[in-house]
Amino acid sequence: MDNRGVRYSFSLSELRYLLFKKKNCPDCNTKLTKQKSFEIRTDMFQNSGIDPILASGSKVKQYSYAFKCDQCGYEISLSNLSKKGKK
């Protein structure tokens, strides 16, 4: 069965952080490397804005972003990084 959809799951503040903010390591202040990963899910609820829709039997790639520091090995998810950036 082919993939039937793609899903990115992040809030507006996370999207803003992903697109516009500088991503530096909180420990050593060097630039973080973006890592994009995905998980293939089946029987997943999709939000249509009004009612959730069950996409039964179809495969959906759910993407997530994480960041890693090449110098010290620090790893952090996009949601945690955007929360630290607000402080």
C-alpha positions as CSV (number, residue, x, y, z in Angstrom):
1,M,0.0,0.0,0.0
2,D,1.3,3.4,-1.0
3,N,1.6,6.3,1.4
4,R,-1.7,8.3,1.2
5,G,-0.7,11.4,3.2
6,V,1.9,13.5,5.0
7,R,1.5,15.0,8.4
8,Y,3.5,17.7,10.2
9,S,2.6,18.2,13.8
10,F,3.8,21.4,15.4
11,S,2.3,24.6,16.9
12,L,2.5,28.1,15.4
13,S,5.3,29.1,17.7
14,E,7.3,26.0,16.8
15,L,6.8,26.7,13.1
16,R,8.0,30.3,13.6
17,Y,11.0,29.0,15.5
18,L,11.8,26.5,12.8
19,L,11.7,29.0,10.0
20,F,13.0,32.3,11.5
21,K,15.0,31.8,14.7
22,K,18.7,30.9,15.1
23,K,19.1,27.4,16.4
24,N,22.1,27.4,18.8
25,C,23.2,24.9,21.4
26,P,22.2,26.0,24.9
27,D,25.4,24.4,26.3
28,C,28.2,25.5,24.0
29,N,26.4,28.1,21.8
30,T,27.3,26.5,18.4
31,K,24.9,26.0,15.5
32,L,22.6,23.0,15.8
33,T,22.1,20.5,12.9
34,K,18.5,19.8,11.9
35,Q,17.4,16.2,11.8
36,K,14.1,15.3,10.0
37,S,12.6,11.9,10.7
38,F,9.3,10.3,10.0
39,E,7.2,7.5,11.2
40,I,4.7,5.6,9.0
41,R,1.3,5.4,10.8
42,T,-1.9,3.7,9.9
43,D,-5.5,4.3,11.2
44,M,-4.7,7.8,12.2
45,F,-7.1,10.7,13.0
46,Q,-6.7,13.7,10.8
47,N,-7.9,17.1,12.0
48,S,-10.0,18.9,9.4
49,G,-10.6,22.0,11.5
50,I,-14.1,21.0,12.3
51,D,-14.3,17.3,12.9
52,P,-11.5,14.7,13.2
53,I,-11.4,12.3,10.2
54,L,-10.3,8.7,10.7
55,A,-8.0,7.7,7.8
56,S,-8.4,3.9,8.2
57,G,-6.2,1.6,6.3
58,S,-4.1,4.3,4.7
59,K,-0.5,5.0,5.5
60,V,0.4,8.5,6.6
61,K,4.0,9.7,7.1
62,Q,4.2,11.7,10.3
63,Y,7.3,14.0,10.3
64,S,9.1,15.4,13.3
65,Y,12.2,17.6,13.7
66,A,15.0,17.3,16.2
67,F,18.3,19.2,16.5
68,K,21.7,18.0,17.4
69,C,25.0,19.7,18.3
70,D,27.9,18.2,16.5
71,Q,30.4,19.6,19.0
72,C,29.0,18.4,22.3
73,G,26.4,15.9,21.2
74,Y,23.4,17.7,22.8
75,E,20.0,16.6,21.3
76,I,16.7,18.4,21.6
77,S,13.3,18.3,19.9
78,L,11.8,21.2,18.1
79,S,9.1,21.7,20.8
80,N,11.6,21.8,23.6
81,L,13.9,24.1,21.7
82,S,11.1,26.6,21.0
83,K,10.1,26.5,24.7
84,K,13.7,27.3,25.7
85,G,13.8,30.1,23.2
86,K,10.9,31.9,24.8
87,K,12.7,32.2,28.1
